[in-house]
C-alpha cells in the first residue's frame, strides 16, 4: 500500500445513502438474529417436552388423543388394519429416500388411530412399493408417543392419497381429513409414533421435528455478527482521507 501523504488526516464524513443502507442491513440482521433466537427457545421447549413425555406411560384407551400433550408416551389397544395402509412419501433417513408407514389401529368405541410404524427404504422403483405387511390381525397393545402428522415445512409436493390407487396408498404431507376420506371413516386427531422397541414397526429414531435448538442459537449469533460487520463497513467507508492545508 502506498504511504499516506504527509499532512494528510482522516475525517469521519458519512454519506447519507451509505448510512441508510448500513442501518437497513444492520436492523435486518439484528431482527433475523432475534427471530432465530426465539426459534431456538421454542425448539428447546419442544425438546424438553419430548423428554418429559417419556417420564410416565398413560392409558390412551380412556383418553381423547386430542387432549393428550404432544410427545406424551401412551399405551393403546386395538387391531392393526394391514389392508388399508398409507406410505408417507418424501421421508428420508440418514440421507436415504423412503417412506413412513401409517397403519390404522381400529379401536372399540373410538375413532381409528393412525400408527406411524417407522421408515422403510425406497425400492428404486415407484411401481414396486415396499412390503409392509402386518404380522397379526389379532388385537394388540402398542406403546408410543402422541404426535401430529408431519408438516411440509419448506418441502413441496403435497399430494392426497388417490381414491382409485391400490393399498397401500402413497401420499405426501396429507391432512388427517384427506386420510380419513380415503379410509371412509373418522380418524383420531393425533397419530401415534410407535416405540422403537415394539416389534410391529420398522426404522424408528424419533425426535422432535425441526432443527436442534443449538443450531438456531448459532444462526442467531451469525446474524448478529453480520450486523456488527455492517456497522464496521459503514464506519470504514465513511472515513475519508483529506490533505491538510498548510498556511
C-alpha positions as CSV (number, residue, x, y, z in Angstrom):
1,X,0.0,0.0,0.0
2,X,1.3,3.5,-0.8
3,X,2.3,5.5,2.3
4,X,-0.2,8.1,3.5
5,X,1.0,11.6,2.4
6,X,2.4,13.8,5.0
7,X,0.0,16.3,6.3
8,X,-3.0,14.1,5.5
9,X,-5.6,13.4,8.1
10,X,-8.8,11.4,8.3
11,X,-12.3,12.8,8.8
12,X,-15.5,11.0,9.6
13,X,-18.0,12.1,7.0
14,X,-20.7,9.5,6.5
15,X,-22.7,9.6,3.2
16,X,-26.5,9.7,3.7
17,X,-27.0,6.9,1.2
18,X,-24.3,4.7,2.7
19,X,-25.7,5.4,6.2
20,X,-29.3,4.4,5.2
21,X,-28.1,1.2,3.5
22,X,-25.9,0.3,6.6
23,X,-28.8,1.0,9.0
24,X,-31.2,-1.1,7.0
25,X,-28.8,-4.1,6.8
26,X,-28.0,-3.8,10.5
27,X,-31.6,-3.7,11.5
28,X,-32.4,-6.6,9.2
29,X,-29.6,-8.8,10.6
30,X,-30.5,-7.9,14.2
31,X,-34.1,-8.8,13.6
32,X,-33.2,-12.1,11.9
33,X,-30.9,-12.9,14.9
34,X,-33.7,-12.4,17.4
35,X,-36.0,-14.4,15.2
36,X,-33.6,-17.3,15.2
37,X,-33.0,-17.0,19.0
38,X,-36.8,-17.2,19.6
39,X,-37.0,-20.2,17.3
40,X,-34.2,-21.8,19.3
41,X,-36.1,-21.2,22.6
42,X,-39.2,-22.7,21.1
43,X,-37.2,-25.8,19.9
44,X,-35.6,-26.0,23.3
45,X,-39.1,-26.2,24.9
46,X,-40.2,-28.8,22.4
47,X,-37.1,-31.0,23.1
48,X,-37.8,-30.6,26.9
49,X,-41.4,-31.6,26.3
50,X,-40.2,-34.6,24.3
51,X,-38.0,-35.7,27.2
52,X,-40.8,-35.1,29.8
53,X,-43.2,-37.3,27.7
54,X,-41.2,-40.4,28.4
55,X,-41.4,-39.9,32.2
56,X,-44.7,-41.8,32.6
57,X,-47.0,-44.0,30.5
58,X,-50.7,-43.1,30.1
59,X,-53.5,-45.4,29.1
60,X,-54.9,-43.9,25.9
61,X,-58.0,-46.2,25.9
62,X,-59.6,-43.9,28.5
63,X,-58.4,-40.6,26.9
64,X,-59.0,-38.5,23.8
65,X,-55.8,-38.2,21.9
66,X,-56.6,-34.5,21.1
67,X,-56.4,-33.8,24.9
68,X,-53.0,-35.5,25.4
69,X,-49.8,-33.5,25.4
70,X,-47.6,-33.8,22.3
71,X,-44.9,-36.5,22.7
72,X,-46.6,-38.0,25.7
73,X,-45.9,-41.7,25.9
74,X,-49.1,-43.8,25.9
75,X,-50.4,-47.4,25.8
76,X,-53.3,-48.2,23.4
77,X,-55.1,-51.4,22.4
78,X,-56.7,-52.2,19.1
79,X,-56.4,-54.1,15.8
80,X,-53.9,-53.1,13.1
81,X,-55.7,-52.8,9.8
82,X,-53.0,-54.1,7.4
83,X,-55.3,-54.0,4.4
84,X,-55.6,-50.2,4.5
85,X,-52.2,-48.5,5.0
86,X,-50.6,-45.3,3.8
87,X,-47.0,-44.7,2.7
88,X,-45.8,-41.1,3.5
89,X,-43.6,-40.1,0.6
90,X,-40.6,-37.8,0.7
91,X,-39.3,-39.1,4.1
92,X,-35.6,-39.6,4.5
93,X,-33.4,-41.4,7.0
94,X,-29.7,-40.6,7.2
95,X,-29.8,-39.3,3.6
96,X,-31.7,-42.2,2.1
97,X,-35.1,-41.8,0.5
98,X,-38.1,-43.8,1.6
99,X,-41.5,-43.8,3.2
100,X,-43.1,-43.7,6.6
101,X,-45.7,-46.4,7.2
102,X,-49.1,-45.3,8.6
103,X,-51.3,-48.1,9.7
104,X,-54.8,-47.6,11.2
105,X,-55.4,-49.0,14.6
106,X,-59.1,-49.9,14.9
107,X,-60.3,-49.3,18.4
108,X,-63.6,-50.3,20.0
109,X,-65.9,-47.3,20.5
110,X,-63.4,-44.7,19.3
111,X,-62.0,-43.3,16.0
112,X,-59.2,-45.2,14.4
113,X,-55.7,-44.1,15.4
114,X,-53.0,-43.9,12.8
115,X,-49.9,-45.5,13.9
116,X,-46.6,-44.4,12.4
117,X,-44.7,-47.7,12.3
118,X,-41.5,-46.2,11.1
119,X,-39.4,-45.7,8.0
120,X,-38.8,-48.1,5.1
121,X,-36.4,-47.5,2.2
122,X,-37.4,-46.7,-1.4
123,X,-37.2,-49.8,-3.5
124,X,-35.7,-48.0,-6.5
125,X,-39.0,-48.0,-8.5
126,X,-42.3,-46.2,-7.9
127,X,-44.0,-49.2,-9.5
128,X,-42.7,-51.5,-6.7
129,X,-43.7,-50.4,-3.3
130,X,-42.0,-51.8,-0.1
131,X,-43.6,-54.8,1.7
132,X,-45.4,-53.5,4.8
133,X,-47.5,-56.5,5.8
134,X,-49.0,-56.5,9.3
135,X,-47.9,-59.8,11.0
136,X,-51.0,-60.2,13.2
137,X,-54.7,-59.4,12.7
138,X,-55.5,-60.1,16.4
139,X,-55.8,-57.3,18.9
140,X,-52.5,-55.8,20.0
141,X,-51.4,-53.4,22.7
142,X,-48.9,-50.8,21.5
143,X,-46.9,-48.1,23.2
144,X,-45.6,-44.9,21.6
145,X,-45.8,-41.1,21.6
146,X,-48.7,-38.9,20.7
147,X,-47.8,-36.6,17.8
148,X,-49.1,-34.6,14.9
149,X,-48.8,-35.6,11.2
150,X,-45.6,-34.5,9.6
151,X,-45.9,-31.0,8.2
152,X,-44.4,-30.0,4.9
153,X,-42.3,-27.0,6.1
154,X,-40.4,-25.8,3.1
155,X,-41.0,-29.1,1.2
156,X,-43.1,-29.2,-1.9
157,X,-45.1,-32.0,-3.4
158,X,-48.2,-32.2,-1.2
159,X,-50.5,-35.0,-2.5
160,X,-53.6,-36.5,-1.0
161,X,-54.0,-40.3,-1.5
162,X,-55.6,-41.1,-4.8
163,X,-59.1,-42.6,-4.4
164,X,-58.5,-45.2,-7.2
165,X,-55.0,-46.2,-6.1
166,X,-54.5,-49.6,-4.6
167,X,-53.5,-50.2,-1.0
168,X,-51.1,-49.2,0.5
169,X,-51.7,-45.7,-0.9
170,X,-48.8,-43.4,-1.4
171,X,-49.4,-39.8,-0.1
172,X,-47.2,-36.8,0.6
173,X,-47.9,-34.5,3.5
174,X,-51.7,-35.2,3.6
175,X,-54.1,-33.9,6.2
176,X,-56.0,-36.1,8.6
177,X,-59.2,-35.2,6.8
178,X,-57.8,-36.5,3.5
179,X,-56.6,-39.7,5.1
180,X,-60.0,-40.2,6.8
181,X,-61.7,-39.6,3.4
182,X,-59.6,-42.3,1.8
183,X,-60.5,-44.7,4.6
184,X,-64.1,-43.7,4.6
185,X,-64.1,-43.4,8.4
186,X,-63.2,-40.8,11.0
187,X,-59.7,-40.7,12.5
188,X,-58.3,-39.6,15.8
189,X,-57.0,-36.0,15.9
190,X,-53.4,-37.2,16.5
191,X,-51.2,-40.1,15.5
192,X,-49.0,-42.5,17.4
193,X,-45.3,-42.7,16.9
194,X,-44.6,-46.4,17.7
195,X,-42.0,-47.1,20.3
196,X,-38.6,-48.2,18.8
197,X,-38.7,-51.3,20.9
198,X,-42.1,-52.5,19.5
199,X,-41.9,-55.5,17.2
200,X,-44.6,-54.2,14.8
201,X,-42.6,-51.5,13.2
202,X,-39.6,-50.5,11.1
203,X,-36.8,-48.0,11.5
204,X,-37.7,-45.6,14.3
205,X,-35.4,-42.9,15.6
206,X,-38.0,-40.3,16.8
207,X,-37.1,-36.8,17.8
208,X,-38.9,-33.5,17.9
209,X,-39.5,-32.0,14.4
210,X,-37.3,-29.2,13.2
211,X,-33.6,-28.3,13.8
212,X,-31.9,-28.8,17.2
213,X,-32.1,-25.7,19.4
214,X,-28.3,-25.2,19.3
215,X,-28.5,-24.8,15.5
216,X,-30.9,-21.9,15.8
217,X,-28.8,-20.2,18.5
218,X,-25.7,-20.4,16.3
219,X,-27.6,-18.9,13.4
220,X,-28.7,-16.1,15.7
221,X,-25.1,-15.3,16.7
222,X,-24.1,-15.4,13.0
223,X,-26.8,-12.8,12.1
224,X,-25.6,-10.5,14.9
225,X,-22.0,-10.8,13.7
226,X,-23.2,-9.8,10.2
227,X,-24.9,-6.8,11.9
228,X,-21.7,-5.8,13.6
229,X,-19.7,-6.2,10.3
230,X,-22.3,-3.9,8.5
231,X,-21.6,-1.2,11.1
232,X,-17.8,-1.6,10.8
233,X,-18.0,-1.5,7.0
234,X,-20.1,1.7,7.2
235,X,-17.6,3.3,9.6
236,X,-14.7,2.4,7.2
237,X,-16.5,3.7,4.1
238,X,-17.4,6.9,6.0
239,X,-13.9,7.8,6.9
240,X,-12.3,10.0,4.3
241,X,-8.6,10.9,4.0
242,X,-8.0,14.6,3.3
243,X,-4.9,16.6,2.8
244,X,-4.2,19.2,5.5
245,X,-3.8,22.8,4.2
246,X,-0.6,24.4,5.3
247,X,-0.5,28.2,5.8
